[in-house]
Amino acid sequence: MASTVRSRRLGAELRKLREAKKLKADAVAEEMGFSRPKLSRIESGEVRVSLNDVKALLQAYGVDDEAQVRYFLAASREARKAGWWHRYQDSLPREYAEYIELEAAASEIRNFEPIMIPGLLQTEAYTRAVILANPAILPPADIEALVAIRIERQKALVGERPVRLWTIVGESAIRQAVGGAAVLREQLRHLEECARQRHVVVQVLPHRVGAHAGLNGGFVVFGFPSEHEADIVCVENMTGTLYMDEPGECAAYGVAFDHLRATALSPDDSLTLIRHVAQELEDDETNGTRHSQRPVA
């Protein structure tokens, strides 16, 4: 994985600095003693730029603000690190690796999922059921690797600086019996526990609201700790993943999320509904068991 999300983002930020100074790539490459293709590969993120090259480029672009310099140097160091997910690269599609990399770097995640519990909040049994429901035929080892990856991802919610997660799920997500009633009941209990953490907010968008701002489907907005890093929006579909970082696009999804947040049940009322659905599942199981134990006349 020579090209990573972090190296591409760093390269794009360096390109923006050059363009802001109205400098031609050929002129910068000549001044740096680079070949023109090397500068192009740096700006496209095809190579991981060294600290010395970053310092030289920042000097050429007149960047002397200490905070900004620290940001670029830290970004260069991060781009050269291998994340924990690289252990699974034989089983991990490239686009999924990019998603995990963004998730690991984010300080805030806003997530709308209309029909499924978000990955960071899934139980192992629920995750396995979701993966097995995919029509793709995977070797058992790959299935277990994908389950392990999703569980590993959830470590972003613990530790000294956990990611702040605000998720809105459609009512279908808490009623769809993924894996069966017992798996869903366990999932809802887990969702309730997660929602009690200070850095996690869960809201449910009930069916009764009718038309809403998320009818086009789910999306994720990643926010980052540095003021120099813009949000990134992720939209997944059956065959691929689309990443957007243009300010106008990100703003549109931000507005949509705000509308969904205002339309959904409050966090407290959402917890009440989640508990109610879990209790319904438990009651149905209990009543079904009692019914099955009745003597046959």
Residue pairs with C-beta under 8 A, 6 or more apart in sequence:
1 86
1 89
1 94
1 97
2 46
2 47
2 48
3 44
3 45
3 46
4 45
4 48
4 79
4 98
4 101
5 98
5 101
5 102
5 105
6 75
6 78
6 79
6 101
6 105
7 45
7 46
7 47
7 48
7 49
7 79
8 44
8 45
9 45
9 75
9 229
10 45
10 49
10 54
10 72
10 75
10 76
10 79
11 42
11 43
11 44
11 45
11 46
11 49
12 43
12 45
13 72
13 75
13 228
14 42
14 43
14 49
14 54
14 57
14 72
15 43
17 57
17 58
17 61
17 63
18 25
18 28
18 43
18 57
18 61
20 61
21 61
21 62
23 60
23 61
25 36
25 39
25 40
25 43
26 36
28 34
28 39
28 57
28 60
29 35
29 36
29 38
29 39
31 60
32 39
32 53
32 56
32 57
32 60
34 42
34 53
38 47
41 47
42 49
42 53
42 57
48 76
48 79
48 80
49 57
49 76
49 79
50 76
51 73
51 76
51 77
54 72
54 73
54 76
55 69
55 73
58 68
58 69
58 72
63 69
63 72
68 228
71 226
71 228
78 105
83 100
83 101
83 104
84 152
85 92
85 97
85 100
85 101
85 104
85 149
85 152
86 97
88 145
88 148
88 149
89 97
90 145
91 141
91 142
91 145
91 146
91 149
92 100
92 145
92 149
95 240
95 241
96 149
96 241
98 241
98 243
99 234
99 241
100 149
100 153
102 222
102 232
102 234
102 243
103 109
103 120
103 153
103 156
103 163
103 222
104 156
105 222
105 224
106 156
106 163
106 222
106 223
106 224
107 161
107 163
107 164
107 223
107 224
107 225
108 163
108 164
108 165
108 166
108 222
108 223
108 224
109 120
109 163
109 164
109 165
109 166
109 167
109 220
109 221
109 222
109 223
110 166
110 167
110 220
110 221
110 223
110 254
110 257
111 118
111 120
111 165
111 166
111 167
111 168
111 218
111 219
111 220
111 221
112 167
112 168
112 169
112 214
112 218
112 219
112 220
112 256
112 257
112 260
113 167
113 168
113 169
113 170
113 173
113 218
114 169
114 170
114 172
114 173
114 205
114 214
114 217
114 218
115 170
115 172
115 173
115 176
115 218
116 130
116 169
116 173
116 176
116 178
116 218
117 126
117 169
117 173
117 174
117 178
117 187
117 191
118 165
118 167
118 169
119 127
119 150
119 153
119 154
120 153
120 154
120 156
120 157
120 165
120 167
121 154
121 165
121 167
121 190
121 191
121 194
121 200
121 202
122 130
122 150
122 154
122 187
122 190
123 183
123 186
123 187
123 190
124 147
124 151
125 179
125 183
125 186
125 187
126 178
126 179
126 183
126 184
126 186
126 187
127 146
127 147
127 150
127 151
128 143
128 147
128 179
129 178
129 179
129 180
129 183
130 178
131 138
131 143
131 146
131 147
132 143
133 178
138 146
156 162
156 163
157 163
157 165
157 194
157 197
157 199
157 200
162 197
162 199
163 199
164 199
164 200
165 199
165 200
165 201
166 200
166 201
166 203
166 261
167 200
167 201
167 202
167 203
168 202
168 203
168 204
168 205
168 214
168 257
168 260
168 261
168 264
169 202
169 203
169 204
169 205
170 204
170 205
170 207
170 214
171 204
171 205
171 206
171 207
171 273
172 207
173 204
174 184
174 188
174 191
174 204
174 273
174 274
174 277
175 277
176 184
177 183
177 184
178 184
178 187
179 187
181 281
181 284
181 285
182 281
182 285
184 281
185 278
185 281
185 282
185 285
188 274
188 275
188 277
188 278
188 281
189 278
191 202
191 274
192 271
192 274
192 275
192 278
194 200
194 202
195 201
195 202
195 267
195 270
195 271
195 274
201 267
202 267
202 270
202 271
202 274
203 261
203 264
203 265
203 266
203 267
203 270
204 264
204 265
204 269
204 270
204 273
204 274
205 212
205 214
205 260
205 263
205 264
205 265
206 264
206 265
206 273
209 263
209 264
212 259
212 260
212 263
213 255
213 256
213 257
213 259
213 260
213 263
214 256
214 260
217 235
217 237
218 235
218 236
219 233
219 234
219 235
219 253
219 256
219 257
220 233
220 234
220 235
221 231
221 232
221 233
221 234
221 250
221 253
221 254
221 257
222 231
222 232
222 233
222 234
223 231
224 230
224 231
230 245
230 247
230 250
231 245
231 250
231 254
232 243
232 244
232 245
232 250
233 243
233 244
233 245
233 249
233 250
233 253
234 241
234 242
234 243
234 244
235 241
235 242
235 244
236 242
244 250
244 253
264 270
265 273
